[in-house]
Amino acid sequence: MDRPTEIGATIVVRGELTAREDIIISGRVEGTIHSDGQLITVKQGAEVEADALAREIRVAGKVSGSLSAKERITLEGTADVDGELSSAAVVLTDGAVFHGSVETTGDRKARLQLAS
């Protein structure tokens, strides 16, 4: 697998971000993020004001927007999220701050298999 692309702590991206590889966000992104089939990671200290679509999304920073993942969305203990979450599985780690709505998608049996 290719090395993920990292948006550094001093970088600000405004507009549409599209990738066919994993993305690590350490800086600021405003707009839309589309990394279908890949992983988006929002690191602690990063700020995202965007709607995002990916295979999996992990958040440890601050996000405002709609997050949609085919497999899983994980909010780490340092996450601060305001928006909508839509995924087959959603994990809120102790300490995460979340304001918004959650929609689990897909087959319930598949979600239970993932959790076990």
C-alpha positions as CSV (number, residue, x, y, z in Angstrom):
1,M,0.0,0.0,0.0
2,D,1.2,3.5,-0.7
3,R,2.2,5.9,2.0
4,P,-0.7,8.1,3.1
5,T,-0.8,11.8,2.2
6,E,-0.5,14.2,5.1
7,I,-1.8,17.7,5.2
8,G,0.7,19.3,7.6
9,A,-0.1,21.3,10.7
10,T,0.6,24.7,9.0
11,I,-1.3,23.9,5.8
12,V,-4.8,25.3,5.1
13,V,-6.9,23.7,2.2
14,R,-10.1,25.4,1.0
15,G,-12.3,23.7,-1.6
16,E,-12.6,20.1,-2.8
17,L,-10.0,17.6,-1.7
18,T,-10.2,14.3,-3.7
19,A,-7.8,11.4,-3.2
20,R,-7.4,7.7,-4.0
21,E,-5.1,7.1,-1.0
22,D,-5.3,7.5,2.8
23,I,-5.3,11.0,4.0
24,I,-3.9,12.3,7.4
25,I,-5.0,15.8,8.3
26,S,-2.9,17.7,10.8
27,G,-3.8,21.2,9.5
28,R,-7.0,22.8,8.5
29,V,-9.4,21.7,5.7
30,E,-12.6,23.6,4.6
31,G,-14.9,22.3,1.9
32,T,-15.3,18.7,0.9
33,I,-13.1,15.6,1.3
34,H,-13.7,12.6,-0.9
35,S,-11.5,9.6,-0.4
36,D,-13.8,6.8,-1.3
37,G,-12.4,3.4,-0.4
38,Q,-9.7,4.9,1.8
39,L,-9.0,6.1,5.3
40,I,-9.2,9.7,6.5
41,T,-7.5,10.5,9.8
42,V,-8.1,13.9,11.5
43,K,-5.3,14.2,14.1
44,Q,-5.4,15.9,17.4
45,G,-5.0,19.7,16.9
46,A,-6.4,19.6,13.3
47,E,-9.5,21.5,12.3
48,V,-11.9,20.4,9.6
49,E,-15.0,22.3,8.4
50,A,-16.1,19.9,5.7
51,D,-18.3,17.1,4.5
52,A,-16.2,13.9,4.2
53,L,-16.7,10.6,2.4
54,A,-14.4,7.6,2.9
55,R,-14.2,3.9,3.7
56,E,-13.2,4.7,7.3
57,I,-12.8,7.9,9.2
58,R,-10.9,8.4,12.5
59,V,-11.2,11.7,14.3
60,A,-9.0,13.0,17.2
61,G,-9.3,16.7,16.3
62,K,-12.1,19.1,15.7
63,V,-14.7,18.5,12.9
64,S,-17.7,20.4,11.8
65,G,-19.7,18.8,9.0
66,S,-21.2,15.5,7.7
67,L,-19.0,12.4,7.9
68,S,-19.9,9.4,5.9
69,A,-17.9,6.1,5.9
70,K,-18.7,2.8,4.4
71,E,-17.2,0.7,7.2
72,R,-16.6,2.7,10.4
73,I,-16.3,6.2,12.0
74,T,-14.2,6.4,15.2
75,L,-14.2,9.4,17.5
76,E,-11.1,9.3,19.7
77,G,-11.0,10.7,23.2
78,T,-9.7,14.1,22.0
79,A,-12.3,14.4,19.2
80,D,-14.7,17.4,19.1
81,V,-17.3,16.8,16.4
82,D,-20.4,18.9,15.5
83,G,-22.4,17.4,12.6
84,E,-23.9,14.2,11.2
85,L,-22.3,10.7,11.3
86,S,-23.3,8.0,8.8
87,S,-21.6,4.6,8.8
88,A,-22.1,0.9,9.3
89,A,-20.3,1.2,12.6
90,V,-19.8,4.3,14.9
91,V,-17.4,4.2,17.8
92,L,-17.3,7.0,20.5
93,T,-14.3,6.7,22.7
94,D,-14.5,7.9,26.3
95,G,-13.8,11.7,26.4
96,A,-15.0,12.4,22.8
97,V,-17.3,15.4,22.5
98,F,-20.1,15.0,19.9
99,H,-23.1,17.2,19.0
100,G,-25.3,16.0,16.1
101,S,-27.0,12.9,14.8
102,V,-25.9,9.4,14.0
103,E,-27.2,7.1,11.3
104,T,-26.0,3.5,11.2
105,T,-26.3,2.0,7.7
106,G,-26.2,-1.5,6.3
107,D,-27.1,-4.9,7.6
108,R,-27.4,-5.3,11.4
109,K,-25.9,-8.8,11.3
110,A,-22.8,-7.4,9.5
111,R,-22.4,-4.7,12.2
112,L,-22.6,-7.3,15.0
113,Q,-19.9,-9.4,13.3
114,L,-17.6,-6.4,13.1
115,A,-18.1,-5.7,16.8
116,S,-17.3,-9.2,18.0
